[in-house]
Amino acid sequence: MSSLIHRVNEPQLFIDANTLDLLDPETMETGVLDHTGNGLVAVTDQGAAAIATATESGHIHVTAELWDGAPPLRLDGWQDAAEISISWTGQRMELGCDPDDAPHLDLPPGSYRLLAHGRGRDSGDVEGGDPPETYLLQLWPAPAQKPVVHKATSHYGASIRSPDTTPKGWPAWMTPDEIAAIRAARGQ
């Protein structure tokens, strides 16, 4: 049975550009991210990772955990859950876009699995109050494996997994109905 090594909980983490960045503070490289495979989490060739968030710019709730092995898979209460491999070269993983105040996990170099859970992804940006989006990120040492989608129920995640359903030139977070309403108002 696996054991939790370290947990970071940040109920008001500021993010920007629809992403929760998971970065090595020494390189701060993000590279090109492609969330279309699972609609939730992506990794770059440089080892950085990011979570696709419906919140464009604002606060979200994030819990990050480092485990000594695969944690128990608990999907109840989550809209989306996907697992990917990440090759980490740094010594710590910072969460968010503020390098001066980023919560972090001490993460030795190595090969890891990253299981990302998300909920509240269809709530969109909310002014004031509790963040609508919540994420649980679980990492553990493991050899590289193929990505796995454990759960995929949010509309936001579906819009990323199926980018062709949204007309080109419109933000991915907009639903086809919203786009149609704007087009109708413009007489298009």
MOPEJO-V386083 format. One record per residue. OMEGA is omega in radians with two decimals (NA if undefined). Layout:
((OMEGA) (OMEGA))
This chain:
((-3.10) (3.13) (3.06) (3.12) (-3.07) (3.11) (3.03) (3.12) (-3.13) (-3.07) (-3.10) (-3.12) (3.13) (3.07) (-3.12) (3.06) (3.10) (3.11) (2.92) (-3.09) (3.03) (-2.92) (2.95) (-3.08) (3.12) (-3.12) (-3.12) (3.13) (3.09) (-3.12) (-3.12) (-3.13) (3.12) (-3.12) (-3.02) (-3.13) (-3.09) (3.10) (-3.05) (-2.99) (3.12) (3.12) (3.12) (3.06) (-3.14) (3.09) (3.07) (3.10) (3.10) (3.06) (3.07) (-3.13) (3.06) (3.09) (-3.13) (3.14) (-3.11) (-3.06) (3.05) (3.10) (-3.09) (2.94) (3.10) (-3.09) (2.99) (-3.12) (3.08) (3.10) (-3.11) (3.11) (3.06) (-3.14) (3.13) (-3.04) (-3.14) (3.10) (3.14) (3.06) (-3.04) (3.04) (-3.14) (-3.06) (3.12) (3.04) (3.11) (3.07) (-3.02) (-3.11) (-3.10) (3.12) (3.10) (3.14) (3.10) (-3.10) (3.07) (-3.03) (-3.12) (-3.07) (-3.13) (-3.05) (-3.06) (2.96) (-3.08) (2.97) (2.97) (-3.01) (3.14) (3.10) (3.11) (3.12) (-3.08) (2.88) (3.09) (3.07) (-3.12) (3.06) (3.08) (3.03) (-3.09) (-3.05) (3.12) (-3.11) (-3.13) (3.13) (3.11) (3.10) (3.09) (3.10) (-3.13) (3.08) (3.14) (-3.06) (3.11) (3.14) (3.00) (3.14) (-3.14) (3.14) (3.05) (3.11) (3.12) (3.06) (3.13) (3.12) (3.11) (3.07) (3.13) (3.00) (-3.13) (-3.11) (-3.11) (-3.07) (-3.10) (3.06) (3.13) (3.11) (3.12) (3.14) (3.11) (3.14) (-3.11) (-3.03) (-3.11) (3.11) (3.10) (3.13) (-3.12) (3.11) (3.13) (3.11) (-3.10) (-3.11) (3.13) (3.11) (3.09) (3.11) (3.11) (3.12) (3.13) (3.14) (3.10) (3.10) (3.13) (3.14) (3.12) (-3.12) (-3.13) (NA))
